């Protein structure tokens, strides 16, 4: 939004995406492929991947956000919330 042609806020994105490298290792006595057993390493690995898929990694703020957000809020007017069209 603009007030008298002046910008009210300029958005700043201060986020980072990081990567995480994982190495999954499974072992068991094994067997012969002509007589597969239900307790085999491939199934253990598949179970581990399923647990990893369902895991919710925690939300974390970086060092910039705790300083940036109060500065933005401090410059906001109480009635300058989002505008909607009806």
PyMOL Python script that loads the backbone (N, CA, C, O; Angstrom):
from pymol import cmd

cmd.read_pdbstr("""\
ATOM      1  N   UNK A   1       0.840  -1.186   0.000  1.00  0.00           N
ATOM      2  CA  UNK A   1       0.000   0.000   0.000  1.00  0.00           C
ATOM      3  C   UNK A   1       0.885   1.250   0.000  1.00  0.00           C
ATOM      4  O   UNK A   1       2.044   1.199   0.412  1.00  0.00           O
ATOM      5  N   UNK A   2       0.346   2.332  -0.450  1.00  0.00           N
ATOM      6  CA  UNK A   2       1.075   3.591  -0.457  1.00  0.00           C
ATOM      7  C   UNK A   2       0.185   4.675   0.121  1.00  0.00           C
ATOM      8  O   UNK A   2      -1.030   4.674  -0.075  1.00  0.00           O
ATOM      9  N   UNK A   3       0.799   5.582   0.824  1.00  0.00           N
ATOM     10  CA  UNK A   3       0.081   6.700   1.431  1.00  0.00           C
ATOM     11  C   UNK A   3       0.653   7.976   0.836  1.00  0.00           C
ATOM     12  O   UNK A   3       1.823   8.292   1.054  1.00  0.00           O
ATOM     13  N   UNK A   4      -0.150   8.705   0.096  1.00  0.00           N
ATOM     14  CA  UNK A   4       0.294   9.927  -0.581  1.00  0.00           C
ATOM     15  C   UNK A   4       1.491   9.638  -1.476  1.00  0.00           C
ATOM     16  O   UNK A   4       2.411  10.450  -1.573  1.00  0.00           O
ATOM     17  N   UNK A   5       1.478   8.479  -2.129  1.00  0.00           N
ATOM     18  CA  UNK A   5       2.555   8.143  -3.050  1.00  0.00           C
ATOM     19  C   UNK A   5       3.817   7.634  -2.383  1.00  0.00           C
ATOM     20  O   UNK A   5       4.797   7.346  -3.070  1.00  0.00           O
ATOM     21  N   UNK A   6       3.823   7.514  -1.071  1.00  0.00           N
ATOM     22  CA  UNK A   6       5.012   7.054  -0.353  1.00  0.00           C
ATOM     23  C   UNK A   6       4.837   5.572   0.042  1.00  0.00           C
ATOM     24  O   UNK A   6       3.759   5.154   0.465  1.00  0.00           O
ATOM     25  N   UNK A   7       5.879   4.824  -0.099  1.00  0.00           N
ATOM     26  CA  UNK A   7       5.832   3.418   0.305  1.00  0.00           C
ATOM     27  C   UNK A   7       5.740   3.340   1.824  1.00  0.00           C
ATOM     28  O   UNK A   7       6.442   4.058   2.537  1.00  0.00           O
ATOM     29  N   UNK A   8       4.873   2.467   2.308  1.00  0.00           N
ATOM     30  CA  UNK A   8       4.731   2.289   3.751  1.00  0.00           C
ATOM     31  C   UNK A   8       5.696   1.256   4.300  1.00  0.00           C
ATOM     32  O   UNK A   8       6.160   1.377   5.433  1.00  0.00           O
ATOM     33  N   UNK A   9       5.995   0.264   3.521  1.00  0.00           N
ATOM     34  CA  UNK A   9       6.905  -0.774   3.987  1.00  0.00           C
ATOM     35  C   UNK A   9       7.579  -1.427   2.795  1.00  0.00           C
ATOM     36  O   UNK A   9       6.989  -1.574   1.725  1.00  0.00           O
ATOM     37  N   UNK A  10       8.795  -1.803   3.000  1.00  0.00           N
ATOM     38  CA  UNK A  10       9.530  -2.540   1.982  1.00  0.00           C
ATOM     39  C   UNK A  10       9.904  -3.875   2.604  1.00  0.00           C
ATOM     40  O   UNK A  10      10.639  -3.920   3.590  1.00  0.00           O
ATOM     41  N   UNK A  11       9.410  -4.944   2.041  1.00  0.00           N
ATOM     42  CA  UNK A  11       9.657  -6.266   2.600  1.00  0.00           C
ATOM     43  C   UNK A  11      11.113  -6.691   2.463  1.00  0.00           C
ATOM     44  O   UNK A  11      11.751  -6.449   1.439  1.00  0.00           O
ATOM     45  N   UNK A  12      11.620  -7.320   3.498  1.00  0.00           N
ATOM     46  CA  UNK A  12      12.978  -7.844   3.503  1.00  0.00           C
ATOM     47  C   UNK A  12      12.893  -9.312   3.876  1.00  0.00           C
ATOM     48  O   UNK A  12      12.252  -9.672   4.863  1.00  0.00           O
ATOM     49  N   UNK A  13      13.526 -10.143   3.102  1.00  0.00           N
ATOM     50  CA  UNK A  13      13.538 -11.567   3.394  1.00  0.00           C
ATOM     51  C   UNK A  13      14.925 -11.931   3.898  1.00  0.00           C
ATOM     52  O   UNK A  13      15.914 -11.810   3.176  1.00  0.00           O
ATOM     53  N   UNK A  14      14.983 -12.369   5.124  1.00  0.00           N
ATOM     54  CA  UNK A  14      16.264 -12.734   5.723  1.00  0.00           C
ATOM     55  C   UNK A  14      16.191 -14.178   6.201  1.00  0.00           C
ATOM     56  O   UNK A  14      16.240 -14.457   7.399  1.00  0.00           O
ATOM     57  N   UNK A  15      16.075 -15.065   5.266  1.00  0.00           N
ATOM     58  CA  UNK A  15      15.975 -16.473   5.636  1.00  0.00           C
ATOM     59  C   UNK A  15      17.049 -17.269   4.909  1.00  0.00           C
ATOM     60  O   UNK A  15      17.621 -16.829   3.911  1.00  0.00           O
ATOM     61  N   UNK A  16      17.295 -18.425   5.434  1.00  0.00           N
ATOM     62  CA  UNK A  16      18.275 -19.301   4.823  1.00  0.00           C
ATOM     63  C   UNK A  16      17.695 -20.700   4.737  1.00  0.00           C
ATOM     64  O   UNK A  16      16.954 -21.142   5.615  1.00  0.00           O
ATOM     65  N   UNK A  17      18.041 -21.370   3.687  1.00  0.00           N
ATOM     66  CA  UNK A  17      17.741 -22.794   3.600  1.00  0.00           C
ATOM     67  C   UNK A  17      19.075 -23.504   3.760  1.00  0.00           C
ATOM     68  O   UNK A  17      20.073 -23.152   3.131  1.00  0.00           O
ATOM     69  N   UNK A  18      19.061 -24.483   4.595  1.00  0.00           N
ATOM     70  CA  UNK A  18      20.287 -25.244   4.770  1.00  0.00           C
ATOM     71  C   UNK A  18      20.033 -26.680   4.333  1.00  0.00           C
ATOM     72  O   UNK A  18      18.892 -27.142   4.305  1.00  0.00           O
ATOM     73  N   UNK A  19      21.067 -27.348   4.006  1.00  0.00           N
ATOM     74  CA  UNK A  19      20.919 -28.743   3.632  1.00  0.00           C
ATOM     75  C   UNK A  19      21.389 -29.602   4.790  1.00  0.00           C
ATOM     76  O   UNK A  19      22.156 -29.159   5.646  1.00  0.00           O
ATOM     77  N   UNK A  20      20.934 -30.793   4.802  1.00  0.00           N
ATOM     78  CA  UNK A  20      21.344 -31.743   5.830  1.00  0.00           C
ATOM     79  C   UNK A  20      21.727 -33.028   5.121  1.00  0.00           C
ATOM     80  O   UNK A  20      20.946 -33.596   4.357  1.00  0.00           O
ATOM     81  N   UNK A  21      22.915 -33.461   5.382  1.00  0.00           N
ATOM     82  CA  UNK A  21      23.390 -34.697   4.776  1.00  0.00           C
ATOM     83  C   UNK A  21      23.209 -35.823   5.777  1.00  0.00           C
ATOM     84  O   UNK A  21      23.650 -35.727   6.922  1.00  0.00           O
ATOM     85  N   UNK A  22      22.565 -36.879   5.341  1.00  0.00           N
ATOM     86  CA  UNK A  22      22.335 -38.038   6.190  1.00  0.00           C
ATOM     87  C   UNK A  22      22.918 -39.267   5.516  1.00  0.00           C
ATOM     88  O   UNK A  22      22.867 -39.409   4.295  1.00  0.00           O
ATOM     89  N   UNK A  23      23.462 -40.132   6.313  1.00  0.00           N
ATOM     90  CA  UNK A  23      23.915 -41.413   5.806  1.00  0.00           C
ATOM     91  C   UNK A  23      23.226 -42.488   6.632  1.00  0.00           C
ATOM     92  O   UNK A  23      23.431 -42.581   7.842  1.00  0.00           O
ATOM     93  N   UNK A  24      22.420 -43.286   5.981  1.00  0.00           N
ATOM     94  CA  UNK A  24      21.707 -44.358   6.663  1.00  0.00           C
ATOM     95  C   UNK A  24      22.424 -45.669   6.375  1.00  0.00           C
ATOM     96  O   UNK A  24      22.713 -45.992   5.223  1.00  0.00           O
ATOM     97  N   UNK A  25      22.705 -46.412   7.423  1.00  0.00           N
ATOM     98  CA  UNK A  25      23.374 -47.699   7.284  1.00  0.00           C
ATOM     99  C   UNK A  25      22.564 -48.742   8.022  1.00  0.00           C
ATOM    100  O   UNK A  25      22.222 -48.555   9.190  1.00  0.00           O
ATOM    101  N   UNK A  26      22.260 -49.815   7.367  1.00  0.00           N
ATOM    102  CA  UNK A  26      21.551 -50.923   7.999  1.00  0.00           C
ATOM    103  C   UNK A  26      22.361 -52.201   7.771  1.00  0.00           C
ATOM    104  O   UNK A  26      22.957 -52.400   6.712  1.00  0.00           O
ATOM    105  N   UNK A  27      22.366 -53.044   8.775  1.00  0.00           N
ATOM    106  CA  UNK A  27      23.059 -54.321   8.653  1.00  0.00           C
ATOM    107  C   UNK A  27      22.230 -55.407   9.318  1.00  0.00           C
ATOM    108  O   UNK A  27      21.462 -55.146  10.244  1.00  0.00           O
ATOM    109  N   UNK A  28      22.394 -56.589   8.843  1.00  0.00           N
ATOM    110  CA  UNK A  28      21.839 -57.776   9.490  1.00  0.00           C
ATOM    111  C   UNK A  28      22.529 -58.996   8.887  1.00  0.00           C
ATOM    112  O   UNK A  28      23.285 -58.859   7.925  1.00  0.00           O
ATOM    113  N   UNK A  29      22.287 -60.165   9.423  1.00  0.00           N
ATOM    114  CA  UNK A  29      23.012 -61.337   8.923  1.00  0.00           C
ATOM    115  C   UNK A  29      22.773 -61.642   7.446  1.00  0.00           C
ATOM    116  O   UNK A  29      23.614 -62.256   6.790  1.00  0.00           O
ATOM    117  N   UNK A  30      21.637 -61.214   6.932  1.00  0.00           N
ATOM    118  CA  UNK A  30      21.359 -61.447   5.515  1.00  0.00           C
ATOM    119  C   UNK A  30      20.956 -62.882   5.244  1.00  0.00           C
ATOM    120  O   UNK A  30      20.541 -63.608   6.147  1.00  0.00           O
ATOM    121  N   UNK A  31      21.079 -63.267   4.030  1.00  0.00           N
ATOM    122  CA  UNK A  31      20.692 -64.604   3.617  1.00  0.00           C
ATOM    123  C   UNK A  31      20.853 -64.727   2.118  1.00  0.00           C
ATOM    124  O   UNK A  31      21.573 -63.951   1.489  1.00  0.00           O
ATOM    125  N   UNK A  32      20.200 -65.674   1.573  1.00  0.00           N
ATOM    126  CA  UNK A  32      20.278 -65.887   0.126  1.00  0.00           C
ATOM    127  C   UNK A  32      19.012 -65.326  -0.525  1.00  0.00           C
ATOM    128  O   UNK A  32      17.917 -65.452   0.024  1.00  0.00           O
ATOM    129  N   UNK A  33      19.164 -64.713  -1.685  1.00  0.00           N
ATOM    130  CA  UNK A  33      18.018 -64.069  -2.326  1.00  0.00           C
ATOM    131  C   UNK A  33      16.964 -65.066  -2.784  1.00  0.00           C
ATOM    132  O   UNK A  33      15.824 -64.677  -3.038  1.00  0.00           O
ATOM    133  N   UNK A  34      17.309 -66.314  -2.895  1.00  0.00           N
ATOM    134  CA  UNK A  34      16.296 -67.299  -3.300  1.00  0.00           C
ATOM    135  C   UNK A  34      15.386 -67.672  -2.130  1.00  0.00           C
ATOM    136  O   UNK A  34      14.325 -68.263  -2.327  1.00  0.00           O
ATOM    137  N   UNK A  35      15.802 -67.327  -0.923  1.00  0.00           N
ATOM    138  CA  UNK A  35      14.974 -67.594   0.264  1.00  0.00           C
ATOM    139  C   UNK A  35      14.935 -66.297   1.096  1.00  0.00           C
ATOM    140  O   UNK A  35      15.571 -66.226   2.148  1.00  0.00           O
ATOM    141  N   UNK A  36      14.193 -65.270   0.632  1.00  0.00           N
ATOM    142  CA  UNK A  36      14.170 -64.003   1.367  1.00  0.00           C
ATOM    143  C   UNK A  36      13.508 -64.167   2.730  1.00  0.00           C
ATOM    144  O   UNK A  36      12.542 -64.915   2.884  1.00  0.00           O
ATOM    145  N   UNK A  37      14.040 -63.464   3.696  1.00  0.00           N
ATOM    146  CA  UNK A  37      13.482 -63.490   5.051  1.00  0.00           C
ATOM    147  C   UNK A  37      12.798 -62.164   5.326  1.00  0.00           C
ATOM    148  O   UNK A  37      13.204 -61.143   4.772  1.00  0.00           O
ATOM    149  N   UNK A  38      11.764 -62.148   6.172  1.00  0.00           N
ATOM    150  CA  UNK A  38      11.059 -60.892   6.448  1.00  0.00           C
ATOM    151  C   UNK A  38      11.923 -59.876   7.197  1.00  0.00           C
ATOM    152  O   UNK A  38      11.685 -58.672   7.093  1.00  0.00           O
ATOM    153  N   UNK A  39      12.906 -60.336   7.936  1.00  0.00           N
ATOM    154  CA  UNK A  39      13.773 -59.437   8.699  1.00  0.00           C
ATOM    155  C   UNK A  39      15.050 -59.188   7.891  1.00  0.00           C
ATOM    156  O   UNK A  39      16.107 -59.744   8.188  1.00  0.00           O
ATOM    157  N   UNK A  40      14.928 -58.337   6.857  1.00  0.00           N
ATOM    158  CA  UNK A  40      16.122 -58.077   6.047  1.00  0.00           C
ATOM    159  C   UNK A  40      16.457 -56.590   6.040  1.00  0.00           C
ATOM    160  O   UNK A  40      15.626 -55.746   6.374  1.00  0.00           O
ATOM    161  N   UNK A  41      17.678 -56.293   5.657  1.00  0.00           N
ATOM    162  CA  UNK A  41      18.200 -54.928   5.727  1.00  0.00           C
ATOM    163  C   UNK A  41      17.422 -53.954   4.848  1.00  0.00           C
ATOM    164  O   UNK A  41      17.261 -52.789   5.212  1.00  0.00           O
ATOM    165  N   UNK A  42      16.947 -54.409   3.714  1.00  0.00           N
ATOM    166  CA  UNK A  42      16.207 -53.518   2.811  1.00  0.00           C
ATOM    167  C   UNK A  42      14.928 -53.034   3.491  1.00  0.00           C
ATOM    168  O   UNK A  42      14.580 -51.859   3.376  1.00  0.00           O
ATOM    169  N   UNK A  43      14.223 -53.918   4.195  1.00  0.00           N
ATOM    170  CA  UNK A  43      12.999 -53.507   4.888  1.00  0.00           C
ATOM    171  C   UNK A  43      13.309 -52.563   6.048  1.00  0.00           C
ATOM    172  O   UNK A  43      12.553 -51.628   6.313  1.00  0.00           O
ATOM    173  N   UNK A  44      14.413 -52.807   6.730  1.00  0.00           N
ATOM    174  CA  UNK A  44      14.812 -51.896   7.811  1.00  0.00           C
ATOM    175  C   UNK A  44      15.134 -50.506   7.254  1.00  0.00           C
ATOM    176  O   UNK A  44      14.768 -49.494   7.851  1.00  0.00           O
ATOM    177  N   UNK A  45      15.811 -50.462   6.120  1.00  0.00           N
ATOM    178  CA  UNK A  45      16.116 -49.181   5.482  1.00  0.00           C
ATOM    179  C   UNK A  45      14.827 -48.483   5.048  1.00  0.00           C
ATOM    180  O   UNK A  45      14.687 -47.275   5.241  1.00  0.00           O
ATOM    181  N   UNK A  46      13.896 -49.220   4.472  1.00  0.00           N
ATOM    182  CA  UNK A  46      12.617 -48.635   4.048  1.00  0.00           C
ATOM    183  C   UNK A  46      11.862 -48.079   5.251  1.00  0.00           C
ATOM    184  O   UNK A  46      11.280 -46.998   5.170  1.00  0.00           O
ATOM    185  N   UNK A  47      11.867 -48.813   6.373  1.00  0.00           N
ATOM    186  CA  UNK A  47      11.210 -48.306   7.583  1.00  0.00           C
ATOM    187  C   UNK A  47      11.865 -47.018   8.063  1.00  0.00           C
ATOM    188  O   UNK A  47      11.176 -46.079   8.461  1.00  0.00           O
ATOM    189  N   UNK A  48      13.192 -46.972   8.027  1.00  0.00           N
ATOM    190  CA  UNK A  48      13.905 -45.763   8.438  1.00  0.00           C
ATOM    191  C   UNK A  48      13.584 -44.576   7.549  1.00  0.00           C
ATOM    192  O   UNK A  48      13.419 -43.460   8.041  1.00  0.00           O
ATOM    193  N   UNK A  49      13.493 -44.800   6.249  1.00  0.00           N
ATOM    194  CA  UNK A  49      13.134 -43.712   5.333  1.00  0.00           C
ATOM    195  C   UNK A  49      11.716 -43.228   5.588  1.00  0.00           C
ATOM    196  O   UNK A  49      11.438 -42.033   5.488  1.00  0.00           O
ATOM    197  N   UNK A  50      10.820 -44.148   5.915  1.00  0.00           N
ATOM    198  CA  UNK A  50       9.444 -43.755   6.252  1.00  0.00           C
ATOM    199  C   UNK A  50       9.397 -42.895   7.507  1.00  0.00           C
ATOM    200  O   UNK A  50       8.655 -41.914   7.560  1.00  0.00           O
ATOM    201  N   UNK A  51      10.183 -43.256   8.517  1.00  0.00           N
ATOM    202  CA  UNK A  51      10.232 -42.435   9.742  1.00  0.00           C
ATOM    203  C   UNK A  51      10.827 -41.067   9.447  1.00  0.00           C
ATOM    204  O   UNK A  51      10.370 -40.062   9.992  1.00  0.00           O
ATOM    205  N   UNK A  52      11.839 -41.016   8.593  1.00  0.00           N
ATOM    206  CA  UNK A  52      12.431 -39.731   8.219  1.00  0.00           C
ATOM    207  C   UNK A  52      11.427 -38.867   7.470  1.00  0.00           C
ATOM    208  O   UNK A  52      11.379 -37.654   7.675  1.00  0.00           O
ATOM    209  N   UNK A  53      10.632 -39.475   6.611  1.00  0.00           N
ATOM    210  CA  UNK A  53       9.604 -38.736   5.865  1.00  0.00           C
ATOM    211  C   UNK A  53       8.584 -38.104   6.806  1.00  0.00           C
ATOM    212  O   UNK A  53       8.139 -36.983   6.558  1.00  0.00           O
ATOM    213  N   UNK A  54       8.210 -38.782   7.858  1.00  0.00           N
ATOM    214  CA  UNK A  54       7.190 -38.288   8.788  1.00  0.00           C
ATOM    215  C   UNK A  54       7.743 -37.339   9.848  1.00  0.00           C
ATOM    216  O   UNK A  54       6.969 -36.685  10.547  1.00  0.00           O
ATOM    217  N   UNK A  55       9.048 -37.252   9.979  1.00  0.00           N
ATOM    218  CA  UNK A  55       9.650 -36.406  11.005  1.00  0.00           C
ATOM    219  C   UNK A  55       9.415 -34.928  10.687  1.00  0.00           C
ATOM    220  O   UNK A  55       9.612 -34.496   9.551  1.00  0.00           O
ATOM    221  N   UNK A  56       9.006 -34.174  11.668  1.00  0.00           N
ATOM    222  CA  UNK A  56       8.807 -32.732  11.510  1.00  0.00           C
ATOM    223  C   UNK A  56      10.025 -32.009  12.079  1.00  0.00           C
ATOM    224  O   UNK A  56      10.199 -31.942  13.296  1.00  0.00           O
ATOM    225  N   UNK A  57      10.853 -31.475  11.212  1.00  0.00           N
ATOM    226  CA  UNK A  57      12.034 -30.751  11.670  1.00  0.00           C
ATOM    227  C   UNK A  57      11.591 -29.472  12.382  1.00  0.00           C
ATOM    228  O   UNK A  57      10.615 -28.847  11.968  1.00  0.00           O
ATOM    229  N   UNK A  58      12.288 -29.077  13.440  1.00  0.00           N
ATOM    230  CA  UNK A  58      11.863 -27.906  14.214  1.00  0.00           C
ATOM    231  C   UNK A  58      12.049 -26.604  13.429  1.00  0.00           C
ATOM    232  O   UNK A  58      12.957 -26.471  12.608  1.00  0.00           O
ATOM    233  N   UNK A  59      11.165 -25.658  13.710  1.00  0.00           N
ATOM    234  CA  UNK A  59      11.237 -24.317  13.137  1.00  0.00           C
ATOM    235  C   UNK A  59      12.295 -23.537  13.904  1.00  0.00           C
ATOM    236  O   UNK A  59      12.303 -23.552  15.135  1.00  0.00           O
ATOM    237  N   UNK A  60      13.178 -22.865  13.200  1.00  0.00           N
ATOM    238  CA  UNK A  60      14.236 -22.104  13.850  1.00  0.00           C
ATOM    239  C   UNK A  60      14.340 -20.723  13.218  1.00  0.00           C
ATOM    240  O   UNK A  60      14.252 -20.576  11.998  1.00  0.00           O
ATOM    241  N   UNK A  61      14.526 -19.722  14.054  1.00  0.00           N
ATOM    242  CA  UNK A  61      14.781 -18.370  13.563  1.00  0.00           C
ATOM    243  C   UNK A  61      16.282 -18.152  13.475  1.00  0.00           C
ATOM    244  O   UNK A  61      17.044 -18.641  14.309  1.00  0.00           O
ATOM    245  N   UNK A  62      16.699 -17.408  12.446  1.00  0.00           N
ATOM    246  CA  UNK A  62      18.114 -17.057  12.378  1.00  0.00           C
ATOM    247  C   UNK A  62      18.357 -15.791  13.194  1.00  0.00           C
ATOM    248  O   UNK A  62      17.421 -15.273  13.803  1.00  0.00           O
ATOM    249  N   UNK A  63      19.576 -15.282  13.222  1.00  0.00           N
ATOM    250  CA  UNK A  63      19.932 -14.128  14.056  1.00  0.00           C
ATOM    251  C   UNK A  63      19.266 -12.830  13.614  1.00  0.00           C
ATOM    252  O   UNK A  63      19.125 -11.910  14.420  1.00  0.00           O
ATOM    253  N   UNK A  64      18.859 -12.737  12.363  1.00  0.00           N
ATOM    254  CA  UNK A  64      18.304 -11.487  11.839  1.00  0.00           C
ATOM    255  C   UNK A  64      16.847 -11.293  12.266  1.00  0.00           C
ATOM    256  O   UNK A  64      16.465 -10.185  12.641  1.00  0.00           O
ATOM    257  N   UNK A  65      16.044 -12.326  12.218  1.00  0.00           N
ATOM    258  CA  UNK A  65      14.608 -12.186  12.447  1.00  0.00           C
ATOM    259  C   UNK A  65      14.226 -11.574  13.794  1.00  0.00           C
ATOM    260  O   UNK A  65      13.341 -10.719  13.815  1.00  0.00           O
ATOM    261  N   UNK A  66      14.838 -11.956  14.921  1.00  0.00           N
ATOM    262  CA  UNK A  66      14.438 -11.337  16.188  1.00  0.00           C
ATOM    263  C   UNK A  66      14.661  -9.823  16.229  1.00  0.00           C
ATOM    264  O   UNK A  66      13.984  -9.126  16.985  1.00  0.00           O
ATOM    265  N   UNK A  67      15.586  -9.308  15.440  1.00  0.00           N
ATOM    266  CA  UNK A  67      15.810  -7.852  15.392  1.00  0.00           C
ATOM    267  C   UNK A  67      14.950  -7.184  14.325  1.00  0.00           C
ATOM    268  O   UNK A  67      14.532  -6.038  14.488  1.00  0.00           O
ATOM    269  N   UNK A  68      14.687  -7.901  13.232  1.00  0.00           N
ATOM    270  CA  UNK A  68      13.960  -7.317  12.112  1.00  0.00           C
ATOM    271  C   UNK A  68      12.473  -7.178  12.399  1.00  0.00           C
ATOM    272  O   UNK A  68      11.887  -6.136  12.103  1.00  0.00           O
ATOM    273  N   UNK A  69      11.856  -8.194  12.964  1.00  0.00           N
ATOM    274  CA  UNK A  69      10.408  -8.162  13.172  1.00  0.00           C
ATOM    275  C   UNK A  69       9.956  -7.030  14.093  1.00  0.00           C
ATOM    276  O   UNK A  69       9.001  -6.340  13.738  1.00  0.00           O
ATOM    277  N   UNK A  70      10.582  -6.789  15.260  1.00  0.00           N
ATOM    278  CA  UNK A  70      10.162  -5.650  16.081  1.00  0.00           C
ATOM    279  C   UNK A  70      10.338  -4.308  15.370  1.00  0.00           C
ATOM    280  O   UNK A  70       9.551  -3.387  15.585  1.00  0.00           O
ATOM    281  N   UNK A  71      11.361  -4.191  14.531  1.00  0.00           N
ATOM    282  CA  UNK A  71      11.566  -2.939  13.796  1.00  0.00           C
ATOM    283  C   UNK A  71      10.427  -2.695  12.814  1.00  0.00           C
ATOM    284  O   UNK A  71       9.975  -1.561  12.653  1.00  0.00           O
ATOM    285  N   UNK A  72       9.964  -3.752  12.159  1.00  0.00           N
ATOM    286  CA  UNK A  72       8.845  -3.610  11.222  1.00  0.00           C
ATOM    287  C   UNK A  72       7.571  -3.267  11.975  1.00  0.00           C
ATOM    288  O   UNK A  72       6.827  -2.377  11.563  1.00  0.00           O
ATOM    289  N   UNK A  73       7.313  -3.964  13.074  1.00  0.00           N
ATOM    290  CA  UNK A  73       6.109  -3.710  13.861  1.00  0.00           C
ATOM    291  C   UNK A  73       6.129  -2.296  14.426  1.00  0.00           C
ATOM    292  O   UNK A  73       5.092  -1.634  14.470  1.00  0.00           O
ATOM    293  N   UNK A  74       7.283  -1.831  14.854  1.00  0.00           N
ATOM    294  CA  UNK A  74       7.399  -0.480  15.400  1.00  0.00           C
ATOM    295  C   UNK A  74       7.065   0.605  14.393  1.00  0.00           C
ATOM    296  O   UNK A  74       6.675   1.704  14.787  1.00  0.00           O
ATOM    297  N   UNK A  75       7.207   0.330  13.115  1.00  0.00           N
ATOM    298  CA  UNK A  75       6.897   1.315  12.074  1.00  0.00           C
ATOM    299  C   UNK A  75       5.472   1.190  11.557  1.00  0.00           C
ATOM    300  O   UNK A  75       5.024   2.011  10.757  1.00  0.00           O
ATOM    301  N   UNK A  76       4.758   0.164  12.013  1.00  0.00           N
ATOM    302  CA  UNK A  76       3.385  -0.064  11.535  1.00  0.00           C
ATOM    303  C   UNK A  76       2.403   0.804  12.292  1.00  0.00           C
ATOM    304  O   UNK A  76       2.605   1.127  13.463  1.00  0.00           O
ATOM    305  N   UNK A  77       1.340   1.175  11.607  1.00  0.00           N
ATOM    306  CA  UNK A  77       0.243   1.883  12.249  1.00  0.00           C
ATOM    307  C   UNK A  77      -0.784   0.844  12.670  1.00  0.00           C
ATOM    308  O   UNK A  77      -0.940  -0.163  11.979  1.00  0.00           O
ATOM    309  N   UNK A  78      -1.488   1.049  13.776  1.00  0.00           N
ATOM    310  CA  UNK A  78      -2.464   0.056  14.232  1.00  0.00           C
ATOM    311  C   UNK A  78      -3.514  -0.308  13.198  1.00  0.00           C
ATOM    312  O   UNK A  78      -3.976  -1.448  13.164  1.00  0.00           O
ATOM    313  N   UNK A  79      -3.899   0.640  12.354  1.00  0.00           N
ATOM    314  CA  UNK A  79      -4.953   0.360  11.365  1.00  0.00           C
ATOM    315  C   UNK A  79      -4.382  -0.013  10.000  1.00  0.00           C
ATOM    316  O   UNK A  79      -5.130  -0.034   9.022  1.00  0.00           O
ATOM    317  N   UNK A  80      -3.096  -0.307   9.898  1.00  0.00           N
ATOM    318  CA  UNK A  80      -2.503  -0.562   8.591  1.00  0.00           C
ATOM    319  C   UNK A  80      -2.414  -2.054   8.281  1.00  0.00           C
ATOM    320  O   UNK A  80      -1.506  -2.488   7.571  1.00  0.00           O
ATOM    321  N   UNK A  81      -3.350  -2.839   8.810  1.00  0.00           N
ATOM    322  CA  UNK A  81      -3.370  -4.273   8.563  1.00  0.00           C
ATOM    323  C   UNK A  81      -3.724  -4.571   7.116  1.00  0.00           C
ATOM    324  O   UNK A  81      -3.957  -3.659   6.322  1.00  0.00           O
ATOM    325  N   UNK A  82      -3.762  -5.846   6.781  1.00  0.00           N
ATOM    326  CA  UNK A  82      -4.059  -6.220   5.398  1.00  0.00           C
ATOM    327  C   UNK A  82      -5.438  -5.739   4.953  1.00  0.00           C
ATOM    328  O   UNK A  82      -6.398  -5.787   5.721  1.00  0.00           O
ATOM    329  N   UNK A  83      -5.524  -5.290   3.745  1.00  0.00           N
ATOM    330  CA  UNK A  83      -6.792  -4.822   3.176  1.00  0.00           C
ATOM    331  C   UNK A  83      -7.384  -5.953   2.347  1.00  0.00           C
ATOM    332  O   UNK A  83      -6.661  -6.674   1.660  1.00  0.00           O
ATOM    333  N   UNK A  84      -8.669  -6.100   2.413  1.00  0.00           N
ATOM    334  CA  UNK A  84      -9.354  -7.121   1.633  1.00  0.00           C
ATOM    335  C   UNK A  84     -10.405  -6.461   0.740  1.00  0.00           C
ATOM    336  O   UNK A  84     -10.960  -5.412   1.068  1.00  0.00           O
ATOM    337  N   UNK A  85     -10.652  -7.094  -0.368  1.00  0.00           N
ATOM    338  CA  UNK A  85     -11.698  -6.624  -1.284  1.00  0.00           C
ATOM    339  C   UNK A  85     -12.928  -7.471  -1.081  1.00  0.00           C
ATOM    340  O   UNK A  85     -12.830  -8.689  -0.934  1.00  0.00           O
ATOM    341  N   UNK A  86     -14.101  -6.833  -1.072  1.00  0.00           N
ATOM    342  CA  UNK A  86     -15.342  -7.634  -0.902  1.00  0.00           C
ATOM    343  C   UNK A  86     -16.100  -7.702  -2.199  1.00  0.00           C
ATOM    344  O   UNK A  86     -17.160  -8.324  -2.263  1.00  0.00           O
TER     345      UNK A  86
END
""", "prot")
cmd.dss("prot")
cmd.show_as("cartoon", "prot")
cmd.util.cbc("prot")
cmd.orient("prot")
